[in-house]
Amino acid sequence: MTTPFREDLLESGAVSLRTQLLQFRASLYDPETTLPTLPVVLDGVRRLLDERGVSQVLLVRIEQEMNLESVVGWERYDHWLQVVAQHLLAILADSCQASTILCQDAVRGDRFLLFCADRGSAARITAALSEGVTVVEEDTGLQNQLGLRVGRGNIRRRPAQRVERCIYAGIADAQIDFDRRGEELDDKRRQQLRTMLRNRDVRTLFQPIFILPERTVAGYEALSRGPAGTYLEPAENLFAFAERAGLLGEVELLCVEEALKNGSRLSGEVSLFVNLSFQGLEYLENVRSGLSKTVHDSKWSPTRIVVEITERTYAENPEMVRGSLAALRDEGFRIAIDDMGTGYSSLNVVADLMPDFIKLDQMLVKDLASEPIKRNLVSAITNFAKESETKVIAEGVERRRDADALLELGVFVQQGYFYGYPKPV
């Protein structure tokens, strides 16, 4: 008996096949950069080895302290990876590196691999990457200069060894070289950091905090930058590396002192918001008899200083932080919890510390107008703050629609690029 032809089943099968193909492609190609992953290019690398007998592999990654993604957020980090991928493709096109194979180590990975036909090609690409890459932020138009670190490894074809394992061994060599170069960079940066401390070479920028709708200035947040034109200039690099080098307390004390000195030229009796970590608080206690002496020496009143700490600071030593903040409050300082909305127990921290201010994290503020979940979370935080007599400040406000949405939710104190960029006095 002949089975009747069913066109709908054929169409259904075609849709299913297309779906499977899309899923298969998604598992092998990064959706953000569109680059293939290592399994896709193995045959191409094998052919390269068959022709040459030996090749070079470059491992490229954004130069970063600790976990850069956790600092800038995954959306911005994904955008940076896209820019790096386009930069690598442009270098290959400009230098006519047709035989060089570019891929990522894995889907959603942040390591790029380039398989080059010879040492000369690898050297030229490495030289082209030495200046890093400029990233233009989509939201603000501001530019960020990202450093790129490169590790090099050799891939040799060995008859007694499976070719894939030869390739993996070369990648492992590139990772070892990558780590070694990182150690050398660390030594140079420690010297830069000590020179910075000795020469007091930090800059202070001030970003205004506005009370709306009048747009009166409630205060300024002091933001520090390292030596201009160096790796330590961006704040995320400066403080993350200082912590890793065991010099965070010294760096934060210098930044506070410079903020107080430069902030004395601000007009009006405005408040000054300064950031301190657990190590910074501890260092001030042990070395300078606390923050109060530093503030009084700079001719400031503690009542005009707001000390910002993060939930991470509190988590490192809750009892010590609680005691330190209570002592600061007794001396007239006010306290702010920074980056609210990024942790799982932030409300518990607020209930324990009873700060004067809660600062909403910029990732919670971004796209607030179009994301109901964020609106609900901000509404809950705002209601909680009213009950505990704590003021809410939204930071990272970059668009009018988000600023308006915050006002609708009762957040009348805001800061961000929409209102003003960080600038010297």
Buried (B, 14 or more C-beta within 10 A) or exposed (E): EEEEEEEEEEEEEEEEEEEEEEEEEEEBBBEBBEBBBBEBBBEBBBEBBEEBEBBBBBBBBBBBBBEBBEBBBEBBBBBBBBBBBEBBBEBBEEBEBEBBBBBBBEBEBBBBBBBBBEEEBBBBBBEBBEEBBEBEBEBEEEEBEBBBBBBBBBBEBEEEEEBEEBBBBBBEBBBBBBEEBEEEBEEEBBEBBEEBBEEEBBBBBBBBBBBBEEEEBBBBBBBBBBBEEBBBBBBBBBBBBBBBBEBBBBBBBBBBBBBBBBBEEBEEEBBBBBBBBBBBBBBBBEEBEBBBEBBEEBEBEBEBBBBBBBBEBBEBBEEBBBEBBEBBBEBEBBBBBBBBBBBEEBBEBBEBBBBBBBBBBBBBBBBBBEBEEBBEBBBEBBEBBEEEEBBBBBBBBBBEEBBEBBBEBEBBBBBBBBBBEBEEE
